[in-house]
Amino acid sequence: MNHQTIESATEKAKHIYIDEFGNNGFDFEKQGVSTHFILTSIIVNPEDVDEISQSSEEIREGLHLKDELKFSSFKKKFHNQQIFNEKLLGICNTLKRLNLQIICFVFDKRKIFEDSPIRNYKKTFYKFLNSKLYDELWSRFQSLRIEADEHGSRDFMDEFKNYFHKKSGISQDDLFCPYEFRFRNSIDSPLVQLADFVAGLFSIGFDEKAKLDIYESCFALIEEKVITIEEWPYSYEKLIDKKVNLLNSSEINRTISVGSIRKCRNYISDNIESNEEYCVERMIVLKRLLWEFRNNIKAKYLTSSDLIECIAEQTGKRFTKHEFMHYIIGHLRDSEVIISSSEQGYKIPTNEADIYSYVNRSFSNIDPMMNRLKVCRKEILKLTGGELDILSQEKFDNIRRYLNL
């Protein structure tokens, strides 16, 4: 990933507004202690900040919330479940129309071992969260302006700010530092308020003490705005087992799914801090393919246009289809990442049919080319009386063997 000096420091940086749901407590029997800690980031292009801020204010005013758009205030005000559901669906419809993106981190605190220092020390807990948030933002964005609540989020974000600069090796005093952190009173930041509201929205889908049935309908409305929901700990094998059972699939299909997912995740973990050109874009594509795998029982193919647009939205870079195939998909396959393709696009393979789809598509391109090369070779041999074999060089040994079959 190329994190070189960026023009005018954070002039064109993505604006990221962060807030959280939950707390760092682990006595789950105690009232007010959440089962999950949820971090939500709202990502906005600088030119859209004013418009989306205004929309956030309009949502607050429409709900007649006095000071801030907070999910807890919203939930308290609309205690009638039917009215609450109707209002929440209306807000999600508004979010659907806004030009923003969402990244969410969901940590199930119940699955952290009782003797883990994460449970006993607040700073250790925050450092763990910091590493997850850092990896996600660092692998996606080259320039950021991060804003968080100076009260509720301050402890965590102070730790994150220090962690970010230490890990990236970029001094916060550097004039051209491409990362900027700001703390504001949330009452003065409609977009931090919006991050709070969205974190609360995710809480009704994950936290055992907050869960509500309306979540699935709400998520369906905003799903296209969500870049990723990173759950920790996450068990792909349990998800694969669920898919195998639902689809009455075979053991070989399970093996293909497990192996393909492992290859993707290994590539991401091995390259999270790489400075190699196009690494950011490859990460974005893999994470989008993983997202599709995780959130749809029958993961659909994603077109090259969809994936190119996904890259453009997050980096501002727009690839041609040829560049995308060569620098992104081609490199990933060369790196032993298994990606299936068909006329419909690309996906992480889940069964034999997906693998054969890739094989057949490759063969449909390779076989005609080989036949044409065979004809050319034969005609040149004729013309030169057998003196010139265009495939005689050592580097063509494999092709020659194939044509001689």
C-alpha positions in Angstrom: 0.0 0.0 0.0 1.4 3.3 -1.0 1.0 5.8 1.8 3.2 8.5 0.3 2.8 12.2 1.1 -0.6 13.4 -0.1 -1.2 16.8 -1.6 -2.3 19.4 1.0 -2.1 16.9 3.8 -5.8 15.9 4.4 -7.3 18.3 1.9 -9.0 15.4 -0.1 -9.2 13.0 2.9 -12.2 10.9 3.6 -14.1 12.3 6.6 -14.7 9.5 9.1 -17.0 10.0 12.1 -16.7 7.4 14.8 -18.9 6.5 17.8 -19.7 3.4 19.7 -22.3 1.4 21.5 -21.6 -0.6 24.6 -18.8 -0.4 27.2 -15.8 -2.3 28.4 -17.5 -4.1 31.3 -17.6 -7.9 31.5 -20.1 -8.5 34.4 -23.0 -9.4 32.0 -25.5 -10.0 34.8 -25.1 -6.4 35.8 -27.6 -3.9 34.4 -26.1 -1.6 31.7 -23.3 -3.9 30.8 -23.5 -4.8 27.1 -22.7 -8.2 25.7 -21.1 -6.5 22.7 -18.9 -3.5 22.0 -19.8 -1.9 18.6 -17.7 0.7 16.8 -19.3 2.4 13.8 -17.6 4.6 11.3 -19.5 6.9 8.9 -17.4 7.6 5.8 -18.2 10.8 3.9 -16.5 12.6 0.9 -15.5 16.1 1.9 -17.8 17.7 -0.7 -20.8 15.8 0.9 -20.2 16.8 4.5 -22.5 19.8 4.6 -25.4 18.1 2.9 -25.3 15.0 5.1 -24.9 17.1 8.2 -28.1 18.9 7.2 -29.8 15.6 6.6 -28.8 14.4 10.1 -30.2 17.6 11.6 -33.4 17.1 9.7 -33.8 13.6 11.0 -33.3 14.9 14.6 -35.8 17.7 14.1 -38.3 15.3 12.5 -38.1 13.1 15.6 -38.5 16.1 17.9 -35.3 15.2 19.8 -34.2 18.2 21.7 -30.4 18.3 21.6 -28.9 15.4 19.7 -29.7 12.5 17.4 -28.8 9.7 19.8 -30.1 6.2 19.5 -30.7 5.9 23.2 -32.9 9.1 23.2 -34.8 7.9 20.2 -35.5 4.5 21.8 -36.6 6.1 25.0 -38.9 8.6 23.3 -40.6 6.0 21.1 -41.3 3.3 23.6 -44.3 2.1 21.6 -42.8 -0.8 19.5 -45.0 -0.2 16.4 -44.2 3.5 16.3 -40.5 2.8 17.0 -40.4 0.4 14.1 -42.1 2.7 11.7 -39.8 5.7 12.6 -36.7 3.5 12.4 -37.6 2.2 9.0 -38.2 5.8 7.8 -34.7 6.8 9.0 -33.1 3.9 7.3 -34.8 4.9 4.1 -33.3 8.3 4.5 -29.8 6.8 5.1 -30.2 4.8 2.0 -30.4 7.9 -0.1 -27.4 9.6 1.4 -23.9 9.5 -0.2 -22.2 7.8 2.7 -20.6 4.5 3.6 -20.5 2.5 6.8 -17.9 0.3 8.5 -18.9 -1.5 11.6 -16.9 -3.5 14.1 -18.8 -5.9 16.4 -17.0 -7.4 19.3 -18.7 -10.2 21.3 -17.2 -9.6 24.7 -18.7 -12.9 26.0 -16.2 -14.9 23.9 -13.1 -13.3 25.5 -11.6 -15.8 27.9 -12.1 -15.0 31.6 -8.4 -15.0 32.3 -7.6 -12.8 29.3 -6.0 -9.4 30.2 -8.4 -7.9 27.8 -11.1 -8.4 30.4 -9.1 -7.0 33.3 -7.4 -4.0 31.9 -9.1 -1.2 30.1 -6.0 -0.2 28.1 -5.5 -3.7 27.0 -9.1 -3.9 25.8 -8.7 -0.6 23.9 -5.4 -1.7 22.4 -7.1 -4.8 21.1 -9.9 -2.8 19.5 -7.3 -0.3 18.2 -5.5 -3.0 16.3 -8.7 -4.1 14.6 -9.8 -0.6 13.7 -6.3 0.4 12.5 -6.0 -2.7 10.2 -9.3 -1.9 8.6 -8.8 1.8 8.0 -5.1 1.5 7.0 -5.9 -1.1 4.4 -8.6 0.9 2.8 -7.8 4.6 2.9 -4.7 6.6 2.2 -5.8 9.9 3.7 -8.3 10.3 6.6 -9.8 13.0 8.8 -11.3 11.3 11.8 -13.8 13.0 14.2 -15.1 11.5 17.4 -17.1 12.6 20.4 -14.9 14.3 23.0 -16.8 12.8 25.8 -18.1 9.2 25.3 -15.4 8.2 22.8 -12.5 10.2 24.1 -10.6 7.6 26.1 -10.8 5.1 23.3 -10.0 7.6 20.5 -7.0 9.0 22.4 -5.6 5.5 22.7 -6.4 4.9 19.0 -4.8 8.1 17.9 -1.5 7.2 19.7 -1.7 3.6 18.4 -2.3 4.8 14.8 0.7 7.1 14.7 3.0 4.6 16.4 1.9 1.8 14.1 2.0 3.8 10.9 5.3 5.4 11.7 3.9 8.7 10.7 4.4 11.5 13.3 1.2 13.4 14.2 3.5 16.6 14.1 4.4 15.9 10.5 3.2 18.9 8.4 2.1 16.5 5.6 0.7 13.8 7.8 -2.3 12.4 5.9 -4.2 11.5 9.0 -6.0 14.1 11.2 -7.9 13.4 14.4 -10.4 15.8 15.9 -12.5 15.6 19.1 -15.7 17.6 19.3 -18.7 17.8 21.5 -21.2 15.6 19.7 -23.8 18.3 20.1 -21.8 20.4 17.6 -21.3 17.5 15.2 -24.4 16.1 13.5 -22.3 13.4 11.8 -20.8 12.1 15.1 -24.5 12.0 16.2 -25.3 10.0 13.1 -22.5 7.5 13.9 -24.0 7.1 17.4 -27.4 6.4 15.9 -26.1 3.9 13.4 -24.0 2.1 16.2 -27.3 1.9 18.1 -29.0 0.5 15.1 -26.5 -2.3 14.8 -26.9 -3.0 18.6 -30.4 -4.2 18.0 -29.0 -6.8 15.6 -26.2 -8.1 17.7 -26.3 -7.2 21.4 -28.3 -9.8 23.4 -29.8 -7.2 25.7 -30.8 -4.9 22.9 -31.9 -7.2 20.0 -35.1 -6.4 18.1 -36.8 -8.2 15.3 -37.0 -5.1 13.2 -33.2 -5.1 12.6 -33.3 -7.4 9.5 -35.7 -5.1 7.7 -33.7 -2.1 8.7 -30.4 -3.7 7.5 -31.9 -4.6 4.2 -32.5 -0.9 3.5 -29.0 0.2 4.3 -27.0 -2.8 3.2 -25.7 -1.2 0.1 -24.1 1.5 2.2 -22.2 -1.0 4.4 -18.7 -1.6 3.3 -18.2 -4.3 5.9 -19.3 -5.5 9.3 -16.3 -7.1 11.0 -17.3 -9.4 13.7 -14.9 -10.7 16.3 -14.4 -13.5 16.9 -15.8 -14.7 13.5 -16.1 -18.4 12.6 -16.2 -19.0 8.9 -16.3 -22.7 9.5 -19.6 -22.4 11.4 -21.0 -20.3 8.5 -19.8 -22.8 6.0 -21.4 -25.7 8.0 -24.6 -23.7 8.0 -24.5 -23.3 4.2 -23.6 -26.9 3.7 -26.7 -28.0 5.7 -29.0 -25.5 4.1 -27.9 -26.4 0.6 -27.6 -30.1 1.3 -24.0 -29.8 0.0 -21.2 -32.4 -0.1 -18.0 -32.7 2.0 -15.9 -31.8 -1.1 -17.9 -28.5 -1.4 -17.2 -27.8 2.3 -13.5 -28.4 1.7 -13.5 -26.0 -1.3 -15.3 -23.3 0.8 -13.0 -23.6 3.8 -9.8 -23.7 1.7 -10.9 -20.7 -0.5 -11.8 -18.6 2.6 -8.5 -19.5 4.3 -6.6 -18.4 1.2 -8.4 -15.0 1.1 -7.9 -14.3 4.8 -4.2 -15.4 4.7 -3.6 -13.0 1.9 -5.2 -10.2 3.8 -3.3 -10.9 7.0 0.0 -11.3 5.2 -0.3 -8.1 3.3 -2.1 -5.8 5.7 1.0 -3.5 6.0 2.4 -4.0 2.5 3.6 -1.0 0.6 3.2 -2.8 -2.8 1.4 -0.9 -5.5 -2.3 -1.9 -5.8 -2.3 -3.6 -2.5 -5.1 -1.4 -1.1 -7.3 -2.1 -4.1 -6.7 -5.9 -3.8 -7.7 -5.8 -0.2 -10.9 -3.9 -1.0 -11.8 -6.5 -3.6 -11.1 -9.5 -1.3 -13.1 -7.9 1.5 -16.0 -7.2 -0.8 -16.0 -10.9 -2.0 -15.8 -12.1 1.6 -18.7 -9.8 2.5 -20.8 -11.4 -0.2 -19.8 -14.9 0.9 -20.8 -14.1 4.5 -24.1 -12.4 3.9 -25.7 -14.5 1.3 -26.4 -18.2 1.5 -25.9 -18.5 -2.2 -23.2 -16.0 -2.8 -23.7 -14.3 -6.1 -21.1 -13.3 -8.7 -20.0 -9.7 -8.5 -19.3 -8.1 -11.9 -16.0 -6.4 -12.7 -17.9 -3.1 -13.0 -19.3 -3.6 -9.4 -15.8 -4.3 -8.0 -14.2 -1.4 -10.0 -16.8 0.9 -8.6 -16.2 -0.4 -5.1 -12.5 0.5 -5.5 -13.3 3.9 -6.9 -15.6 4.8 -4.1 -13.0 4.1 -1.5 -9.8 5.2 -3.2 -10.8 7.6 -6.0 -9.0 5.4 -8.5 -10.9 4.0 -11.4 -9.4 1.0 -13.2 -10.2 -0.1 -16.8 -11.4 -3.7 -17.0 -8.1 -4.8 -18.5 -6.2 -3.1 -15.6 -8.6 -4.7 -13.1 -8.1 -8.1 -14.5 -4.3 -7.8 -14.7 -3.3 -5.9 -11.5 -6.1 -7.1 -9.2 -7.6 -10.4 -10.1 -4.5 -11.7 -12.0 -2.2 -10.9 -9.1 -4.5 -12.4 -6.5 -4.7 -15.7 -8.4 -0.9 -15.6 -8.9 -0.7 -15.3 -5.1 -2.7 -18.6 -4.7 -6.0 -16.9 -3.8 -8.8 -18.9 -5.4 -11.3 -16.8 -7.2 -14.0 -18.2 -9.4 -15.3 -16.4 -12.5 -18.0 -16.7 -15.0 -19.9 -14.4 -17.4 -21.6 -13.0 -14.4 -18.4 -11.9 -12.7 -16.3 -13.1 -9.7 -16.9 -14.8 -6.4 -15.2 -16.9 -3.7 -15.9 -20.5 -4.8 -18.2 -22.5 -2.5 -18.6 -25.7 -4.6 -17.3 -27.8 -7.5 -19.7 -26.0 -9.9 -17.9 -22.6 -9.1 -14.5 -24.2 -9.7 -15.6 -25.7 -13.0 -17.1 -22.4 -14.0 -13.7 -20.9 -13.8 -12.0 -23.8 -15.5 -14.5 -23.8 -18.4 -14.3 -20.0 -18.8 -10.5 -20.2 -18.9 -10.6 -23.1 -21.4 -13.0 -21.3 -23.7 -10.3 -18.6 -24.0 -7.2 -20.8 -24.0 -8.2 -23.5 -26.4 -8.9 -21.3 -29.4 -5.6 -19.5 -28.8 -3.7 -22.7 -28.7 -5.3 -24.0 -31.8 -4.4 -20.8 -33.7 -0.8 -21.1 -32.4 -0.7 -24.7 -33.5 -1.8 -23.7 -37.1 0.8 -20.9 -37.2 3.5 -23.2 -36.0 2.6 -25.8 -38.6 2.6 -23.3 -41.5 5.9 -21.8 -40.5 7.5 -25.2 -40.4 6.1 -25.8 -43.9 7.4 -22.5 -45.3 10.9 -23.0 -43.8 11.2 -26.7 -44.7 11.2 -27.6 -41.0 14.1 -25.2 -40.2 12.2 -22.9 -37.9 10.1 -24.2 -35.0 8.7 -21.1 -33.4 8.2 -23.0 -30.1 11.8 -24.5 -30.0 12.9 -22.1 -27.2 13.1 -23.6 -23.7 10.6 -21.1 -22.3 7.9 -22.6 -24.7 8.4 -26.2 -23.4 5.0 -26.3 -21.7 3.2 -25.0 -24.8 5.0 -27.3 -27.1 4.1 -30.3 -24.9 0.5 -29.3 -24.9 0.4 -29.0 -28.7 2.1 -32.3 -29.2 -0.5 -34.2 -27.2 
